[in-house]
Amino acid sequence: MAFDRCRQIGVYPSALVASGGVASNFTIRKRLEETAALHGVPLECPPSELCTDNGAMIAWAGWERFRLGLVDPTTIDIISDWPLETLKALGLD
């Protein structure tokens, strides 16, 4: 869908890039390779051993902030199901 949207707006990607936990998943990486080939571009990914899940990094950063006494208030609203259509109203589409 992203390739189709790019073409609609006159953008022609020269590669498909993936990293992080997504790129370390064999099944997802295979599908990305197929999609890239279908659109005539290479798939560019770091080696799997360098593709780690950001969850561990975020958890560590949170622990370090907590350890230093940097605690954020818990008064923010949680949006558990945020439809992408609402981004248009915010001008983020």
PDB file of N, CA, C and O in Angstrom:
ATOM      1  N   MET A   1       0.819  -1.188   0.000  1.00  0.00           N
ATOM      2  CA  MET A   1       0.000   0.000   0.000  1.00  0.00           C
ATOM      3  C   MET A   1       0.870   1.261   0.000  1.00  0.00           C
ATOM      4  O   MET A   1       0.524   2.265  -0.623  1.00  0.00           O
ATOM      5  N   ALA A   2       1.990   1.195   0.699  1.00  0.00           N
ATOM      6  CA  ALA A   2       2.864   2.364   0.755  1.00  0.00           C
ATOM      7  C   ALA A   2       3.449   2.687  -0.619  1.00  0.00           C
ATOM      8  O   ALA A   2       3.563   3.853  -0.996  1.00  0.00           O
ATOM      9  N   PHE A   3       3.812   1.653  -1.354  1.00  0.00           N
ATOM     10  CA  PHE A   3       4.342   1.895  -2.699  1.00  0.00           C
ATOM     11  C   PHE A   3       3.267   2.529  -3.585  1.00  0.00           C
ATOM     12  O   PHE A   3       3.554   3.448  -4.353  1.00  0.00           O
ATOM     13  N   ASP A   4       2.033   2.038  -3.476  1.00  0.00           N
ATOM     14  CA  ASP A   4       0.941   2.618  -4.270  1.00  0.00           C
ATOM     15  C   ASP A   4       0.722   4.075  -3.896  1.00  0.00           C
ATOM     16  O   ASP A   4       0.552   4.921  -4.773  1.00  0.00           O
ATOM     17  N   ARG A   5       0.726   4.377  -2.601  1.00  0.00           N
ATOM     18  CA  ARG A   5       0.523   5.764  -2.148  1.00  0.00           C
ATOM     19  C   ARG A   5       1.665   6.652  -2.637  1.00  0.00           C
ATOM     20  O   ARG A   5       1.438   7.785  -3.060  1.00  0.00           O
ATOM     21  N   CYS A   6       2.874   6.144  -2.581  1.00  0.00           N
ATOM     22  CA  CYS A   6       4.013   6.932  -3.070  1.00  0.00           C
ATOM     23  C   CYS A   6       3.834   7.281  -4.543  1.00  0.00           C
ATOM     24  O   CYS A   6       4.037   8.426  -4.945  1.00  0.00           O
ATOM     25  N   ARG A   7       3.452   6.286  -5.346  1.00  0.00           N
ATOM     26  CA  ARG A   7       3.250   6.545  -6.775  1.00  0.00           C
ATOM     27  C   ARG A   7       2.155   7.583  -7.003  1.00  0.00           C
ATOM     28  O   ARG A   7       2.268   8.421  -7.897  1.00  0.00           O
ATOM     29  N   GLN A   8       1.095   7.528  -6.195  1.00  0.00           N
ATOM     30  CA  GLN A   8       0.000   8.490  -6.332  1.00  0.00           C
ATOM     31  C   GLN A   8       0.471   9.924  -6.138  1.00  0.00           C
ATOM     32  O   GLN A   8      -0.069  10.845  -6.751  1.00  0.00           O
ATOM     33  N   ILE A   9       1.462  10.115  -5.300  1.00  0.00           N
ATOM     34  CA  ILE A   9       1.938  11.479  -5.030  1.00  0.00           C
ATOM     35  C   ILE A   9       3.234  11.799  -5.777  1.00  0.00           C
ATOM     36  O   ILE A   9       3.870  12.823  -5.525  1.00  0.00           O
ATOM     37  N   GLY A  10       3.619  10.906  -6.703  1.00  0.00           N
ATOM     38  CA  GLY A  10       4.786  11.174  -7.540  1.00  0.00           C
ATOM     39  C   GLY A  10       6.122  10.869  -6.901  1.00  0.00           C
ATOM     40  O   GLY A  10       7.142  11.431  -7.300  1.00  0.00           O
ATOM     41  N   VAL A  11       6.132   9.990  -5.916  1.00  0.00           N
ATOM     42  CA  VAL A  11       7.377   9.590  -5.255  1.00  0.00           C
ATOM     43  C   VAL A  11       7.673   8.155  -5.656  1.00  0.00           C
ATOM     44  O   VAL A  11       6.798   7.292  -5.588  1.00  0.00           O
ATOM     45  N   TYR A  12       8.903   7.900  -6.073  1.00  0.00           N
ATOM     46  CA  TYR A  12       9.287   6.571  -6.539  1.00  0.00           C
ATOM     47  C   TYR A  12      10.480   6.084  -5.722  1.00  0.00           C
ATOM     48  O   TYR A  12      11.625   6.387  -6.057  1.00  0.00           O
ATOM     49  N   PRO A  13      10.218   5.327  -4.648  1.00  0.00           N
ATOM     50  CA  PRO A  13      11.299   4.854  -3.769  1.00  0.00           C
ATOM     51  C   PRO A  13      12.321   4.019  -4.528  1.00  0.00           C
ATOM     52  O   PRO A  13      11.984   3.293  -5.463  1.00  0.00           O
ATOM     53  N   SER A  14      13.570   4.135  -4.108  1.00  0.00           N
ATOM     54  CA  SER A  14      14.636   3.352  -4.731  1.00  0.00           C
ATOM     55  C   SER A  14      15.001   2.129  -3.893  1.00  0.00           C
ATOM     56  O   SER A  14      15.812   1.306  -4.320  1.00  0.00           O
ATOM     57  N   ALA A  15      14.411   2.003  -2.708  1.00  0.00           N
ATOM     58  CA  ALA A  15      14.676   0.842  -1.840  1.00  0.00           C
ATOM     59  C   ALA A  15      13.588   0.764  -0.778  1.00  0.00           C
ATOM     60  O   ALA A  15      12.896   1.744  -0.501  1.00  0.00           O
ATOM     61  N   LEU A  16      13.453  -0.409  -0.195  1.00  0.00           N
ATOM     62  CA  LEU A  16      12.596  -0.624   0.961  1.00  0.00           C
ATOM     63  C   LEU A  16      13.535  -0.918   2.116  1.00  0.00           C
ATOM     64  O   LEU A  16      14.379  -1.808   2.016  1.00  0.00           O
ATOM     65  N   VAL A  17      13.398  -0.181   3.211  1.00  0.00           N
ATOM     66  CA  VAL A  17      14.306  -0.312   4.347  1.00  0.00           C
ATOM     67  C   VAL A  17      13.519  -0.774   5.574  1.00  0.00           C
ATOM     68  O   VAL A  17      12.437  -0.257   5.853  1.00  0.00           O
ATOM     69  N   ALA A  18      14.062  -1.743   6.299  1.00  0.00           N
ATOM     70  CA  ALA A  18      13.453  -2.218   7.540  1.00  0.00           C
ATOM     71  C   ALA A  18      14.548  -2.460   8.561  1.00  0.00           C
ATOM     72  O   ALA A  18      15.656  -2.869   8.216  1.00  0.00           O
ATOM     73  N   SER A  19      14.227  -2.203   9.826  1.00  0.00           N
ATOM     74  CA  SER A  19      15.196  -2.460  10.888  1.00  0.00           C
ATOM     75  C   SER A  19      14.442  -2.806  12.164  1.00  0.00           C
ATOM     76  O   SER A  19      13.215  -2.896  12.158  1.00  0.00           O
ATOM     77  N   GLY A  20      15.153  -2.997  13.228  1.00  0.00           N
ATOM     78  CA  GLY A  20      14.532  -3.311  14.504  1.00  0.00           C
ATOM     79  C   GLY A  20      13.972  -4.718  14.531  1.00  0.00           C
ATOM     80  O   GLY A  20      14.359  -5.579  13.740  1.00  0.00           O
ATOM     81  N   GLY A  21      13.046  -4.933  15.463  1.00  0.00           N
ATOM     82  CA  GLY A  21      12.444  -6.247  15.634  1.00  0.00           C
ATOM     83  C   GLY A  21      11.766  -6.752  14.386  1.00  0.00           C
ATOM     84  O   GLY A  21      11.758  -7.956  14.127  1.00  0.00           O
ATOM     85  N   VAL A  22      11.190  -5.844  13.601  1.00  0.00           N
ATOM     86  CA  VAL A  22      10.514  -6.242  12.360  1.00  0.00           C
ATOM     87  C   VAL A  22      11.482  -6.927  11.414  1.00  0.00           C
ATOM     88  O   VAL A  22      11.163  -7.967  10.837  1.00  0.00           O
ATOM     89  N   ALA A  23      12.657  -6.353  11.254  1.00  0.00           N
ATOM     90  CA  ALA A  23      13.629  -6.908  10.309  1.00  0.00           C
ATOM     91  C   ALA A  23      14.288  -8.182  10.820  1.00  0.00           C
ATOM     92  O   ALA A  23      14.896  -8.914  10.039  1.00  0.00           O
ATOM     93  N   SER A  24      14.178  -8.461  12.111  1.00  0.00           N
ATOM     94  CA  SER A  24      14.770  -9.697  12.620  1.00  0.00           C
ATOM     95  C   SER A  24      13.803 -10.870  12.529  1.00  0.00           C
ATOM     96  O   SER A  24      14.199 -12.016  12.741  1.00  0.00           O
ATOM     97  N   ASN A  25      12.552 -10.599  12.220  1.00  0.00           N
ATOM     98  CA  ASN A  25      11.554 -11.660  12.079  1.00  0.00           C
ATOM     99  C   ASN A  25      11.679 -12.254  10.680  1.00  0.00           C
ATOM    100  O   ASN A  25      11.488 -11.554   9.686  1.00  0.00           O
ATOM    101  N   PHE A  26      12.000 -13.549  10.604  1.00  0.00           N
ATOM    102  CA  PHE A  26      12.264 -14.194   9.320  1.00  0.00           C
ATOM    103  C   PHE A  26      11.065 -14.107   8.382  1.00  0.00           C
ATOM    104  O   PHE A  26      11.221 -13.793   7.202  1.00  0.00           O
ATOM    105  N   THR A  27       9.867 -14.385   8.899  1.00  0.00           N
ATOM    106  CA  THR A  27       8.669 -14.390   8.054  1.00  0.00           C
ATOM    107  C   THR A  27       8.371 -12.997   7.508  1.00  0.00           C
ATOM    108  O   THR A  27       8.057 -12.841   6.328  1.00  0.00           O
ATOM    109  N   ILE A  28       8.471 -11.995   8.365  1.00  0.00           N
ATOM    110  CA  ILE A  28       8.215 -10.628   7.912  1.00  0.00           C
ATOM    111  C   ILE A  28       9.282 -10.194   6.922  1.00  0.00           C
ATOM    112  O   ILE A  28       8.970  -9.562   5.913  1.00  0.00           O
ATOM    113  N   ARG A  29      10.530 -10.525   7.199  1.00  0.00           N
ATOM    114  CA  ARG A  29      11.612 -10.139   6.285  1.00  0.00           C
ATOM    115  C   ARG A  29      11.401 -10.774   4.906  1.00  0.00           C
ATOM    116  O   ARG A  29      11.632 -10.134   3.881  1.00  0.00           O
ATOM    117  N   LYS A  30      10.961 -12.039   4.889  1.00  0.00           N
ATOM    118  CA  LYS A  30      10.696 -12.720   3.617  1.00  0.00           C
ATOM    119  C   LYS A  30       9.592 -11.995   2.843  1.00  0.00           C
ATOM    120  O   LYS A  30       9.718 -11.794   1.635  1.00  0.00           O
ATOM    121  N   ARG A  31       8.526 -11.604   3.515  1.00  0.00           N
ATOM    122  CA  ARG A  31       7.434 -10.871   2.855  1.00  0.00           C
ATOM    123  C   ARG A  31       7.919  -9.518   2.337  1.00  0.00           C
ATOM    124  O   ARG A  31       7.530  -9.083   1.253  1.00  0.00           O
ATOM    125  N   LEU A  32       8.767  -8.859   3.118  1.00  0.00           N
ATOM    126  CA  LEU A  32       9.318  -7.578   2.672  1.00  0.00           C
ATOM    127  C   LEU A  32      10.197  -7.767   1.440  1.00  0.00           C
ATOM    128  O   LEU A  32      10.172  -6.942   0.526  1.00  0.00           O
ATOM    129  N   GLU A  33      10.975  -8.852   1.411  1.00  0.00           N
ATOM    130  CA  GLU A  33      11.802  -9.158   0.231  1.00  0.00           C
ATOM    131  C   GLU A  33      10.917  -9.346  -0.997  1.00  0.00           C
ATOM    132  O   GLU A  33      11.222  -8.837  -2.075  1.00  0.00           O
ATOM    133  N   GLU A  34       9.813 -10.084  -0.824  1.00  0.00           N
ATOM    134  CA  GLU A  34       8.884 -10.316  -1.936  1.00  0.00           C
ATOM    135  C   GLU A  34       8.257  -9.013  -2.409  1.00  0.00           C
ATOM    136  O   GLU A  34       8.137  -8.775  -3.611  1.00  0.00           O
ATOM    137  N   THR A  35       7.861  -8.179  -1.473  1.00  0.00           N
ATOM    138  CA  THR A  35       7.249  -6.887  -1.815  1.00  0.00           C
ATOM    139  C   THR A  35       8.244  -5.992  -2.530  1.00  0.00           C
ATOM    140  O   THR A  35       7.907  -5.362  -3.532  1.00  0.00           O
ATOM    141  N   ALA A  36       9.472  -5.932  -2.022  1.00  0.00           N
ATOM    142  CA  ALA A  36      10.500  -5.111  -2.661  1.00  0.00           C
ATOM    143  C   ALA A  36      10.751  -5.594  -4.087  1.00  0.00           C
ATOM    144  O   ALA A  36      10.839  -4.787  -5.012  1.00  0.00           O
ATOM    145  N   ALA A  37      10.866  -6.909  -4.265  1.00  0.00           N
ATOM    146  CA  ALA A  37      11.098  -7.470  -5.602  1.00  0.00           C
ATOM    147  C   ALA A  37       9.935  -7.158  -6.538  1.00  0.00           C
ATOM    148  O   ALA A  37      10.141  -6.836  -7.708  1.00  0.00           O
ATOM    149  N   LEU A  38       8.723  -7.252  -6.021  1.00  0.00           N
ATOM    150  CA  LEU A  38       7.538  -6.954  -6.823  1.00  0.00           C
ATOM    151  C   LEU A  38       7.565  -5.523  -7.351  1.00  0.00           C
ATOM    152  O   LEU A  38       7.064  -5.243  -8.440  1.00  0.00           O
ATOM    153  N   HIS A  39       8.152  -4.624  -6.571  1.00  0.00           N
ATOM    154  CA  HIS A  39       8.212  -3.217  -6.966  1.00  0.00           C
ATOM    155  C   HIS A  39       9.560  -2.821  -7.555  1.00  0.00           C
ATOM    156  O   HIS A  39       9.817  -1.643  -7.803  1.00  0.00           O
ATOM    157  N   GLY A  40      10.421  -3.816  -7.776  1.00  0.00           N
ATOM    158  CA  GLY A  40      11.686  -3.571  -8.460  1.00  0.00           C
ATOM    159  C   GLY A  40      12.711  -2.790  -7.665  1.00  0.00           C
ATOM    160  O   GLY A  40      13.529  -2.075  -8.243  1.00  0.00           O
ATOM    161  N   VAL A  41      12.679  -2.916  -6.340  1.00  0.00           N
ATOM    162  CA  VAL A  41      13.662  -2.222  -5.505  1.00  0.00           C
ATOM    163  C   VAL A  41      14.298  -3.235  -4.560  1.00  0.00           C
ATOM    164  O   VAL A  41      13.699  -4.274  -4.283  1.00  0.00           O
ATOM    165  N   PRO A  42      15.488  -2.956  -4.066  1.00  0.00           N
ATOM    166  CA  PRO A  42      16.109  -3.866  -3.108  1.00  0.00           C
ATOM    167  C   PRO A  42      15.536  -3.667  -1.702  1.00  0.00           C
ATOM    168  O   PRO A  42      15.041  -2.588  -1.374  1.00  0.00           O
ATOM    169  N   LEU A  43      15.608  -4.707  -0.884  1.00  0.00           N
ATOM    170  CA  LEU A  43      15.295  -4.590   0.538  1.00  0.00           C
ATOM    171  C   LEU A  43      16.616  -4.376   1.264  1.00  0.00           C
ATOM    172  O   LEU A  43      17.548  -5.165   1.112  1.00  0.00           O
ATOM    173  N   GLU A  44      16.693  -3.322   2.043  1.00  0.00           N
ATOM    174  CA  GLU A  44      17.910  -3.008   2.797  1.00  0.00           C
ATOM    175  C   GLU A  44      17.619  -3.201   4.279  1.00  0.00           C
ATOM    176  O   GLU A  44      16.748  -2.533   4.837  1.00  0.00           O
ATOM    177  N   CYS A  45      18.350  -4.117   4.918  1.00  0.00           N
ATOM    178  CA  CYS A  45      18.204  -4.398   6.350  1.00  0.00           C
ATOM    179  C   CYS A  45      19.578  -4.585   6.970  1.00  0.00           C
ATOM    180  O   CYS A  45      20.482  -5.119   6.327  1.00  0.00           O
ATOM    181  N   PRO A  46      19.744  -4.154   8.209  1.00  0.00           N
ATOM    182  CA  PRO A  46      20.977  -4.506   8.915  1.00  0.00           C
ATOM    183  C   PRO A  46      21.005  -6.017   9.138  1.00  0.00           C
ATOM    184  O   PRO A  46      19.970  -6.670   9.007  1.00  0.00           O
ATOM    185  N   PRO A  47      22.150  -6.582   9.468  1.00  0.00           N
ATOM    186  CA  PRO A  47      22.193  -8.005   9.796  1.00  0.00           C
ATOM    187  C   PRO A  47      21.229  -8.308  10.950  1.00  0.00           C
ATOM    188  O   PRO A  47      21.043  -7.475  11.837  1.00  0.00           O
ATOM    189  N   SER A  48      20.622  -9.488  10.938  1.00  0.00           N
ATOM    190  CA  SER A  48      19.635  -9.863  11.958  1.00  0.00           C
ATOM    191  C   SER A  48      20.140  -9.666  13.378  1.00  0.00           C
ATOM    192  O   SER A  48      19.382  -9.245  14.252  1.00  0.00           O
ATOM    193  N   GLU A  49      21.407  -9.965  13.616  1.00  0.00           N
ATOM    194  CA  GLU A  49      21.933  -9.838  14.981  1.00  0.00           C
ATOM    195  C   GLU A  49      21.963  -8.386  15.471  1.00  0.00           C
ATOM    196  O   GLU A  49      22.072  -8.135  16.671  1.00  0.00           O
ATOM    197  N   LEU A  50      21.866  -7.440  14.541  1.00  0.00           N
ATOM    198  CA  LEU A  50      21.817  -6.027  14.924  1.00  0.00           C
ATOM    199  C   LEU A  50      20.390  -5.483  14.967  1.00  0.00           C
ATOM    200  O   LEU A  50      20.176  -4.320  15.311  1.00  0.00           O
ATOM    201  N   CYS A  51      19.431  -6.312  14.624  1.00  0.00           N
ATOM    202  CA  CYS A  51      18.030  -5.896  14.619  1.00  0.00           C
ATOM    203  C   CYS A  51      17.371  -6.355  15.915  1.00  0.00           C
ATOM    204  O   CYS A  51      16.897  -7.486  16.020  1.00  0.00           O
ATOM    205  N   THR A  52      17.349  -5.480  16.877  1.00  0.00           N
ATOM    206  CA  THR A  52      16.783  -5.841  18.170  1.00  0.00           C
ATOM    207  C   THR A  52      15.447  -5.148  18.372  1.00  0.00           C
ATOM    208  O   THR A  52      15.116  -4.193  17.670  1.00  0.00           O
ATOM    209  N   ASP A  53      14.698  -5.633  19.322  1.00  0.00           N
ATOM    210  CA  ASP A  53      13.397  -5.078  19.629  1.00  0.00           C
ATOM    211  C   ASP A  53      13.576  -3.812  20.468  1.00  0.00           C
ATOM    212  O   ASP A  53      14.324  -3.817  21.446  1.00  0.00           O
ATOM    213  N   ASN A  54      12.905  -2.746  20.097  1.00  0.00           N
ATOM    214  CA  ASN A  54      13.022  -1.487  20.825  1.00  0.00           C
ATOM    215  C   ASN A  54      12.425  -1.563  22.225  1.00  0.00           C
ATOM    216  O   ASN A  54      12.729  -0.723  23.071  1.00  0.00           O
ATOM    217  N   GLY A  55      11.572  -2.569  22.482  1.00  0.00           N
ATOM    218  CA  GLY A  55      10.947  -2.695  23.798  1.00  0.00           C
ATOM    219  C   GLY A  55      11.970  -2.780  24.916  1.00  0.00           C
ATOM    220  O   GLY A  55      11.803  -2.140  25.954  1.00  0.00           O
ATOM    221  N   ALA A  56      13.032  -3.562  24.720  1.00  0.00           N
ATOM    222  CA  ALA A  56      14.065  -3.694  25.745  1.00  0.00           C
ATOM    223  C   ALA A  56      14.775  -2.358  25.961  1.00  0.00           C
ATOM    224  O   ALA A  56      15.079  -1.994  27.098  1.00  0.00           O
ATOM    225  N   MET A  57      15.039  -1.636  24.891  1.00  0.00           N
ATOM    226  CA  MET A  57      15.707  -0.344  24.999  1.00  0.00           C
ATOM    227  C   MET A  57      14.817   0.658  25.743  1.00  0.00           C
ATOM    228  O   MET A  57      15.298   1.411  26.589  1.00  0.00           O
ATOM    229  N   ILE A  58      13.526   0.662  25.426  1.00  0.00           N
ATOM    230  CA  ILE A  58      12.593   1.581  26.082  1.00  0.00           C
ATOM    231  C   ILE A  58      12.470   1.236  27.568  1.00  0.00           C
ATOM    232  O   ILE A  58      12.444   2.130  28.413  1.00  0.00           O
ATOM    233  N   ALA A  59      12.393  -0.058  27.886  1.00  0.00           N
ATOM    234  CA  ALA A  59      12.303  -0.478  29.283  1.00  0.00           C
ATOM    235  C   ALA A  59      13.547  -0.044  30.062  1.00  0.00           C
ATOM    236  O   ALA A  59      13.444   0.423  31.196  1.00  0.00           O
ATOM    237  N   TRP A  60      14.716  -0.202  29.450  1.00  0.00           N
ATOM    238  CA  TRP A  60      15.960   0.198  30.130  1.00  0.00           C
ATOM    239  C   TRP A  60      15.985   1.707  30.364  1.00  0.00           C
ATOM    240  O   TRP A  60      16.362   2.167  31.442  1.00  0.00           O
ATOM    241  N   ALA A  61      15.588   2.465  29.364  1.00  0.00           N
ATOM    242  CA  ALA A  61      15.552   3.928  29.523  1.00  0.00           C
ATOM    243  C   ALA A  61      14.578   4.310  30.642  1.00  0.00           C
ATOM    244  O   ALA A  61      14.862   5.211  31.431  1.00  0.00           O
ATOM    245  N   GLY A  62      13.429   3.625  30.712  1.00  0.00           N
ATOM    246  CA  GLY A  62      12.473   3.887  31.778  1.00  0.00           C
ATOM    247  C   GLY A  62      13.047   3.578  33.148  1.00  0.00           C
ATOM    248  O   GLY A  62      12.848   4.332  34.100  1.00  0.00           O
ATOM    249  N   TRP A  63      13.770   2.449  33.242  1.00  0.00           N
ATOM    250  CA  TRP A  63      14.392   2.081  34.518  1.00  0.00           C
ATOM    251  C   TRP A  63      15.415   3.128  34.944  1.00  0.00           C
ATOM    252  O   TRP A  63      15.463   3.514  36.112  1.00  0.00           O
ATOM    253  N   GLU A  64      16.223   3.580  34.008  1.00  0.00           N
ATOM    254  CA  GLU A  64      17.235   4.594  34.336  1.00  0.00           C
ATOM    255  C   GLU A  64      16.578   5.899  34.795  1.00  0.00           C
ATOM    256  O   GLU A  64      17.051   6.528  35.741  1.00  0.00           O
ATOM    257  N   ARG A  65      15.504   6.303  34.137  1.00  0.00           N
ATOM    258  CA  ARG A  65      14.780   7.518  34.558  1.00  0.00           C
ATOM    259  C   ARG A  65      14.207   7.323  35.965  1.00  0.00           C
ATOM    260  O   ARG A  65      14.309   8.217  36.806  1.00  0.00           O
ATOM    261  N   PHE A  66      13.608   6.160  36.221  1.00  0.00           N
ATOM    262  CA  PHE A  66      13.040   5.875  37.539  1.00  0.00           C
ATOM    263  C   PHE A  66      14.128   5.895  38.611  1.00  0.00           C
ATOM    264  O   PHE A  66      13.947   6.460  39.690  1.00  0.00           O
ATOM    265  N   ARG A  67      15.261   5.268  38.292  1.00  0.00           N
ATOM    266  CA  ARG A  67      16.384   5.205  39.236  1.00  0.00           C
ATOM    267  C   ARG A  67      16.875   6.597  39.615  1.00  0.00           C
ATOM    268  O   ARG A  67      17.313   6.815  40.744  1.00  0.00           O
ATOM    269  N   LEU A  68      16.802   7.544  38.672  1.00  0.00           N
ATOM    270  CA  LEU A  68      17.244   8.918  38.914  1.00  0.00           C
ATOM    271  C   LEU A  68      16.141   9.799  39.492  1.00  0.00           C
ATOM    272  O   LEU A  68      16.331  10.999  39.689  1.00  0.00           O
ATOM    273  N   GLY A  69      14.986   9.188  39.761  1.00  0.00           N
ATOM    274  CA  GLY A  69      13.879   9.957  40.332  1.00  0.00           C
ATOM    275  C   GLY A  69      13.094  10.757  39.311  1.00  0.00           C
ATOM    276  O   GLY A  69      12.299  11.622  39.681  1.00  0.00           O
ATOM    277  N   LEU A  70      13.304  10.481  38.029  1.00  0.00           N
ATOM    278  CA  LEU A  70      12.587  11.189  36.967  1.00  0.00           C
ATOM    279  C   LEU A  70      11.294  10.423  36.655  1.00  0.00           C
ATOM    280  O   LEU A  70      11.265   9.565  35.773  1.00  0.00           O
ATOM    281  N   VAL A  71      10.244  10.745  37.385  1.00  0.00           N
ATOM    282  CA  VAL A  71       8.979  10.038  37.254  1.00  0.00           C
ATOM    283  C   VAL A  71       7.954  10.981  36.640  1.00  0.00           C
ATOM    284  O   VAL A  71       7.740  12.086  37.138  1.00  0.00           O
ATOM    285  N   ASP A  72       7.334  10.545  35.572  1.00  0.00           N
ATOM    286  CA  ASP A  72       6.315  11.352  34.897  1.00  0.00           C
ATOM    287  C   ASP A  72       4.955  11.118  35.543  1.00  0.00           C
ATOM    288  O   ASP A  72       4.700  10.044  36.088  1.00  0.00           O
ATOM    289  N   PRO A  73       4.078  12.128  35.483  1.00  0.00           N
ATOM    290  CA  PRO A  73       2.741  11.930  36.054  1.00  0.00           C
ATOM    291  C   PRO A  73       1.952  10.903  35.242  1.00  0.00           C
ATOM    292  O   PRO A  73       2.205  10.705  34.054  1.00  0.00           O
ATOM    293  N   THR A  74       1.018  10.272  35.885  1.00  0.00           N
ATOM    294  CA  THR A  74       0.195   9.268  35.207  1.00  0.00           C
ATOM    295  C   THR A  74      -1.177   9.836  34.880  1.00  0.00           C
ATOM    296  O   THR A  74      -2.185   9.133  34.956  1.00  0.00           O
ATOM    297  N   THR A  75      -1.208  11.101  34.519  1.00  0.00           N
ATOM    298  CA  THR A  75      -2.485  11.761  34.246  1.00  0.00           C
ATOM    299  C   THR A  75      -2.799  11.861  32.761  1.00  0.00           C
ATOM    300  O   THR A  75      -3.778  12.504  32.382  1.00  0.00           O
ATOM    301  N   ILE A  76      -1.993  11.239  31.920  1.00  0.00           N
ATOM    302  CA  ILE A  76      -2.244  11.306  30.488  1.00  0.00           C
ATOM    303  C   ILE A  76      -3.371  10.349  30.111  1.00  0.00           C
ATOM    304  O   ILE A  76      -3.579   9.332  30.772  1.00  0.00           O
ATOM    305  N   ASP A  77      -4.088  10.680  29.057  1.00  0.00           N
ATOM    306  CA  ASP A  77      -5.139   9.798  28.569  1.00  0.00           C
ATOM    307  C   ASP A  77      -4.523   8.697  27.717  1.00  0.00           C
ATOM    308  O   ASP A  77      -3.573   8.931  26.971  1.00  0.00           O
ATOM    309  N   ILE A  78      -5.066   7.512  27.836  1.00  0.00           N
ATOM    310  CA  ILE A  78      -4.620   6.371  27.044  1.00  0.00           C
ATOM    311  C   ILE A  78      -5.625   6.145  25.931  1.00  0.00           C
ATOM    312  O   ILE A  78      -6.831   6.100  26.173  1.00  0.00           O
ATOM    313  N   ILE A  79      -5.134   6.003  24.726  1.00  0.00           N
ATOM    314  CA  ILE A  79      -5.993   5.706  23.573  1.00  0.00           C
ATOM    315  C   ILE A  79      -5.628   4.293  23.125  1.00  0.00           C
ATOM    316  O   ILE A  79      -4.637   4.097  22.421  1.00  0.00           O
ATOM    317  N   SER A  80      -6.426   3.317  23.534  1.00  0.00           N
ATOM    318  CA  SER A  80      -6.077   1.928  23.240  1.00  0.00           C
ATOM    319  C   SER A  80      -6.371   1.538  21.796  1.00  0.00           C
ATOM    320  O   SER A  80      -5.761   0.606  21.274  1.00  0.00           O
ATOM    321  N   ASP A  81      -7.280   2.226  21.158  1.00  0.00           N
ATOM    322  CA  ASP A  81      -7.630   1.916  19.769  1.00  0.00           C
ATOM    323  C   ASP A  81      -7.770   3.251  19.038  1.00  0.00           C
ATOM    324  O   ASP A  81      -8.831   3.874  19.065  1.00  0.00           O
ATOM    325  N   TRP A  82      -6.694   3.679  18.388  1.00  0.00           N
ATOM    326  CA  TRP A  82      -6.637   5.002  17.780  1.00  0.00           C
ATOM    327  C   TRP A  82      -6.754   4.860  16.273  1.00  0.00           C
ATOM    328  O   TRP A  82      -5.774   4.521  15.609  1.00  0.00           O
ATOM    329  N   PRO A  83      -7.953   5.118  15.712  1.00  0.00           N
ATOM    330  CA  PRO A  83      -8.128   4.977  14.262  1.00  0.00           C
ATOM    331  C   PRO A  83      -7.225   5.939  13.493  1.00  0.00           C
ATOM    332  O   PRO A  83      -7.107   7.109  13.856  1.00  0.00           O
ATOM    333  N   LEU A  84      -6.599   5.453  12.447  1.00  0.00           N
ATOM    334  CA  LEU A  84      -5.708   6.287  11.649  1.00  0.00           C
ATOM    335  C   LEU A  84      -6.444   7.453  11.004  1.00  0.00           C
ATOM    336  O   LEU A  84      -5.837   8.483  10.710  1.00  0.00           O
ATOM    337  N   GLU A  85      -7.753   7.298  10.782  1.00  0.00           N
ATOM    338  CA  GLU A  85      -8.512   8.372  10.164  1.00  0.00           C
ATOM    339  C   GLU A  85      -8.473   9.665  10.982  1.00  0.00           C
ATOM    340  O   GLU A  85      -8.615  10.754  10.426  1.00  0.00           O
ATOM    341  N   THR A  86      -8.283   9.550  12.289  1.00  0.00           N
ATOM    342  CA  THR A  86      -8.245  10.751  13.132  1.00  0.00           C
ATOM    343  C   THR A  86      -6.987  11.579  12.873  1.00  0.00           C
ATOM    344  O   THR A  86      -6.939  12.754  13.236  1.00  0.00           O
ATOM    345  N   LEU A  87      -5.982  10.989  12.259  1.00  0.00           N
ATOM    346  CA  LEU A  87      -4.773  11.741  11.947  1.00  0.00           C
ATOM    347  C   LEU A  87      -5.053  12.841  10.943  1.00  0.00           C
ATOM    348  O   LEU A  87      -4.414  13.892  10.975  1.00  0.00           O
ATOM    349  N   LYS A  88      -6.013  12.605  10.042  1.00  0.00           N
ATOM    350  CA  LYS A  88      -6.356  13.628   9.055  1.00  0.00           C
ATOM    351  C   LYS A  88      -6.848  14.881   9.729  1.00  0.00           C
ATOM    352  O   LYS A  88      -6.503  15.987   9.312  1.00  0.00           O
ATOM    353  N   ALA A  89      -7.657  14.727  10.778  1.00  0.00           N
ATOM    354  CA  ALA A  89      -8.179  15.887  11.497  1.00  0.00           C
ATOM    355  C   ALA A  89      -7.058  16.685  12.150  1.00  0.00           C
ATOM    356  O   ALA A  89      -7.183  17.894  12.348  1.00  0.00           O
ATOM    357  N   LEU A  90      -5.968  16.010  12.484  1.00  0.00           N
ATOM    358  CA  LEU A  90      -4.818  16.658  13.089  1.00  0.00           C
ATOM    359  C   LEU A  90      -3.825  17.167  12.044  1.00  0.00           C
ATOM    360  O   LEU A  90      -2.828  17.801  12.390  1.00  0.00           O
ATOM    361  N   GLY A  91      -4.096  16.891  10.764  1.00  0.00           N
ATOM    362  CA  GLY A  91      -3.184  17.280   9.702  1.00  0.00           C
ATOM    363  C   GLY A  91      -1.946  16.415   9.628  1.00  0.00           C
ATOM    364  O   GLY A  91      -0.909  16.862   9.137  1.00  0.00           O
ATOM    365  N   LEU A  92      -2.035  15.171  10.111  1.00  0.00           N
ATOM    366  CA  LEU A  92      -0.872  14.271  10.149  1.00  0.00           C
ATOM    367  C   LEU A  92      -0.978  13.137   9.146  1.00  0.00           C
ATOM    368  O   LEU A  92      -0.269  12.139   9.281  1.00  0.00           O
ATOM    369  N   ASP A  93      -1.835  13.255   8.148  1.00  0.00           N
ATOM    370  CA  ASP A  93      -1.989  12.153   7.203  1.00  0.00           C
ATOM    371  C   ASP A  93      -0.922  12.156   6.143  1.00  0.00           C
ATOM    372  O   ASP A  93      -0.916  11.287   5.271  1.00  0.00           O
TER     373      ASP A  93
END
